Amino acid sequence: TQKKFLRQAAHHLKPVVWAGQNGITNNLIKEIEQALEHHELIKIKCHLGEREERDVGVDKICSDTNAELIQRVGNTVTLYKRNEEKPVIKLP
């Protein structure tokens, strides 16, 4: 139920981070963590190569940021990480 709610909430969002030719770097992880801290729910545009490479990259991003994968459609990934101090999204 919560994932469905988050998918609906993310529908209108635009990607805030682009993962591209440099791959998954420490700076990219820091940028994603900052975006998650501020927004809780973000979209990332991943141009990391073929499907297998994207899957590995998305898994690495999720594990490094402790974020939950909500949805992946093509090159666009939706992630969620609750901000305990100042929650932005009220989950059902």
C-alpha positions in Angstrom: 0.0 0.0 0.0 2.8 2.4 0.9 4.7 1.7 -2.3 1.6 2.3 -4.4 1.0 5.6 -2.6 4.7 6.6 -3.2 4.5 5.7 -6.9 1.4 7.9 -7.2 3.1 10.7 -5.4 6.2 10.4 -7.6 4.3 10.4 -10.9 4.5 14.2 -11.4 8.1 14.5 -10.2 11.0 15.4 -12.5 14.4 13.7 -12.1 16.6 15.7 -9.8 19.8 13.7 -10.3 21.4 12.3 -13.5 23.8 9.3 -13.2 25.8 9.2 -16.4 29.0 8.6 -18.1 31.2 8.8 -14.9 29.2 5.9 -13.3 28.5 5.7 -9.6 31.0 8.0 -7.8 31.2 9.2 -4.2 30.1 12.7 -5.3 27.0 11.2 -7.0 26.1 9.3 -3.8 26.5 12.5 -1.8 24.3 14.4 -4.2 21.6 11.6 -4.0 21.8 11.6 -0.2 21.3 15.4 0.0 18.3 15.2 -2.4 16.8 12.3 -0.4 17.3 14.3 2.9 15.6 17.3 1.4 12.8 15.7 -0.7 12.5 12.1 0.7 11.1 10.9 -2.7 13.2 11.5 -5.8 13.7 10.4 -9.3 17.0 9.6 -10.9 17.8 9.4 -14.6 20.3 6.6 -15.1 22.4 6.4 -18.3 24.6 3.6 -17.1 24.6 1.4 -20.2 22.7 -1.8 -20.7 20.0 -3.3 -18.4 22.4 -5.4 -16.4 24.8 -2.5 -15.8 21.8 -0.3 -14.8 20.6 -3.0 -12.3 24.0 -3.2 -10.7 24.2 0.6 -10.5 20.7 1.0 -9.0 21.5 -1.7 -6.4 24.7 0.1 -5.5 22.9 3.4 -5.2 20.2 1.9 -2.9 22.7 0.1 -0.7 25.1 3.1 -0.4 22.3 5.6 0.5 20.0 3.1 2.4 17.1 4.2 0.2 14.3 2.0 -0.9 13.6 1.4 -4.6 10.0 2.3 -5.3 9.9 2.0 -9.1 12.1 1.6 -12.1 10.8 2.4 -15.6 13.4 2.3 -18.3 16.2 4.7 -17.3 14.2 6.4 -14.6 14.5 5.2 -11.0 12.3 6.4 -8.1 13.8 6.2 -4.6 12.5 6.9 -1.1 14.2 7.5 2.2 12.3 8.7 5.2 13.7 11.8 6.9 13.1 11.1 10.6 13.7 14.7 11.8 11.5 16.5 9.3 9.2 14.2 7.4 8.0 15.7 4.1 5.6 12.9 3.0 2.8 11.6 5.2 2.5 7.9 4.5 -0.9 6.2 4.9 
